[in-house]
């Protein structure tokens, strides 16, 4: 009995002890786990999206620091410029994967600036534009995530320097093997180029070769300036365009890098990008942006010149117009002198013996057959033509003018009651007006073309 009692007592103590331990275990609060740090990305964070956009702007700033001609060898070989001494070194922006797998392959997903035929020019150099506050005009819109990369649709506004197409094919030749165009080193008589132009072209080619080989990057900038000076003399033109790219970026060591940067085009392969007319990724922009103060000043100056030109023409009545027509038939000097005689500023015209009859057709003047005189313009709407460029200043001019018309040969105030003078009418004109610099370096009207003339009432 004593043994059984002892065993029962021990068992009871064990149960009580275990119960106490169990209660303390169940009452203890569970340990809190450390949260996994959230990795922000352009998909989840406005700050990261802004950081990615700033990176893309810097990347394109370095990409367009060199011309298409400077990139020619990189374009052919698919090699990434990667000189750490270059302040605009492109390689520092490129993902390790792209450098390791694609460098040296023409199909690499980095599309360099290249020769493109567009808008009447063959474009050979591109400079990024900035707004009035100096911010590069790059619009990078986040599209989505593809694997571990982030895709952006990027539009870059640039000023493109190039040659009119007919001059490009005079000055450049195509390599039969690479299909890439290079400036000619020799010119024959068939090229129909004067000696002065030949010398300027040869000087440009020599400077360009030095530029590509030069390792002193400050000296490179000096060479570029000299090349631009020659291009000004050779009538290289300039237009504004928007270039569109699909850009994939990834994070490497907490920094953004470019995985691919490709033209938005139906046929983006290396083979197809060698064709000058492969220009699907290019859109034309107005050359004068009135929201940029410096360009608005140019527009205001040119607009006033055109307004003054048309206001001067109100001085021509039917009698003066008849005299002017005769002087116009005789010659450019007589034509110009008569304009001066009636108080018209002949300095606002560019008159040349060979071209004045075509550029200032007597039939294009506002005072038309059957009209006595123009009294005033009800409105004179002057807008920039889509084809406006640095060297091709073209405007649309739409005008509504109030004028007096007549059915008779003789017209005067005393004949109104007889019905010879019909009275006032409204006339509408559509013009294309071109401006250029005269021999004194002053801006003037170089031609007018009357596209449409209507009597409204």
Buried (B, 14 or more C-beta within 10 A) or exposed (E): EEEEEEEEEEEEEEEEEEEEEEEEEEEEEEEEEEEEEEEEBBEEBEEBBEBBBBBBBBBBBBBBBBBBBBBBBBBBBBBBBEEEEBEBBBBBBBBEBBBEEBBEEBEBBBBBBBBBBBBBBBBBBBEBBBEEEEEBBBBBEBBEBEEEBBBBBBBBBBBBBBBBBEBBBBBBEEEEEBEBBBBBEEBEEEBEBEEEBBEBBBBBBEBBEBBBEBEEBEEBEEBBEBBEBBBEEBEBBBBBBBBBBBBBBBBEEEEBBBBBBBBBBEEBEBEEBBEBEBBBBBBBBBBBBEEBEEBBEBBEEBBEBBBEBBEBBBEBBBEBBEEBBEBBEEEBEBBBEBBEEBEBEBEBBBBEEEEBBEBBBBEBBBBBEBBBBBEEBEEBEBEBBEBBBBBBBBBBBBBBBEBBBBEEEEBEEEEBEEEBBBEEBEBBBBBBBBBEEBEEEEBBBBBBBBEEBEEEE
